[in-house]
Amino acid sequence: MYDMTGSIVTYNTEREDLKKVIGSFLNTDLNIKLWISDNSPSEKIKNEIKELIQEIEEEYNIKNINDKIEYIFNNSNRGYGAGHNSVIEKFGNEMSKYHLILNPDIYFEIGTLEKLFKYMEEHPKIGQIMPKVKYPNGEIQYLCKLIPTPLNLIFRRFFPLKKIKEKMDYDYEMKWSGYDKIMEVPILSGCFMFFRTEKLVSLKGFDERFFMYLEDYDLSRRMNEISETVYYPYAEIVHNHAKESYKSPKMTKIHIKSAIKYFNKWGWVFDKKRRETNKKIKENFIKSEKTR
């Protein structure tokens, strides 16, 4: 059994981004294996992998690197979740203790995986964990979220009044927490999803009805229903987040379609579990603050 497996979904991914994320993941003493699940229209990335592996091996001094990477060409783009599912479907509970789903635009220092691994080993009730996420300039990305309402995902995106938007985000993005404490969070970002493998397999991975966007919300919410989902600020990663849906009309349409699918699945106005979970998260945080 591996200590950890990982998967990265690529689609015409920049070479340097891929080099950084692969090097970050493999630069550990943990027993690991990484899958590159390629949704690109051609096998261009496959042709670059051999050269990349050699560079990573030399730069990071990683031994037996060829045994630690496997490439899958999906021959179609069925979406982000489907790309990761093509990896998850290959193994059962005996493949690894933990599985890490990574965006290609992530990188982190040596020791980061070990911190998260150790904390998960010490807390068996946790099914998913997320570290502190920063922009390349060092600013925090507010990626801990309560379960969203339609207003959170649609109103905040298009409403022009800045003060109202900021007030909504302050609550929705849990900014009142300070992002400096370990806490349970119902929605953790899809850029870095560190799962207990047996829990991830029991949920059968992502819901492939979501081509892109909201598939991480859906999976994180389902994970929170069967285990604890936790933010751990004592490990950090860098996410070179581009917010493509804010720049591209095409990606905006995909984002809106995913939001509609999400609320059709979980409920628009009448979502009792959303209300109960968000209330519980806030109450538990207040209790933990009083006992500090």
PyMOL commands that set and color helices and strands:
alter all, ss='L'
color gray80, all
select helices_A, chain A and resi 15-26+44-60+65-68+80-88+112-122+150-158+162-172+175-177+197-202+215-226+244-247+249-266+272-290
alter helices_A, ss='H'
color red, helices_A
select strands_A, chain A and resi 2-10+32-38+69-73+96-102+106-107+126-134+183-184+192-196+228-239
alter strands_A, ss='S'
color yellow, strands_A
deselect
rebuild
show_as cartoon
